[in-house]
Amino acid sequence: MRARLRDAVRRGSTRGDGELAGRVCSELSADLPDEDLGEHLYDVIDMYRMGSKPRCEEVEYLGMVREAIERIEDGD
């Protein structure tokens, strides 16, 4: 699963894809202002340590990051 997510985010080869990824990342950053998301969302998933947040926050946080990755992958 991680490889698929990583490849989806890296595919931003056209200007439109890059703009979409930038917009989605900006929206996610606005929703998660206290988080350091970095430049690539796949790094967020790869580097996240389970148990580092309370369970309910962890589920919501990871869900939001995965949703952002899926939006980029789907071109939404």
Secondary structure as the mmCIF struct_conf table of DSSP 4:
data_model
#
loop_
_struct_conf.conf_type_id
_struct_conf.id
_struct_conf.beg_label_comp_id
_struct_conf.beg_label_asym_id
_struct_conf.beg_label_seq_id
_struct_conf.end_label_comp_id
_struct_conf.end_label_asym_id
_struct_conf.end_label_seq_id
HELX_RH_AL_P HELX_RH_AL_P1 ARG A 2 ARG A 10
TURN_TY1_P TURN_TY1_P1 ARG A 11 ARG A 11
BEND BEND1 THR A 14 THR A 14
HELX_RH_AL_P HELX_RH_AL_P2 ARG A 15 ASP A 31
TURN_TY1_P TURN_TY1_P2 PRO A 33 ASP A 34
BEND BEND2 GLU A 35 GLU A 35
BEND BEND3 GLU A 39 GLU A 39
HELX_RH_AL_P HELX_RH_AL_P3 LEU A 41 MET A 47
TURN_TY1_P TURN_TY1_P3 MET A 50 GLY A 51
BEND BEND4 SER A 52 LYS A 53
HELX_RH_AL_P HELX_RH_AL_P4 ARG A 55 ASP A 74
TURN_TY1_P TURN_TY1_P4 GLY A 75 GLY A 75
#
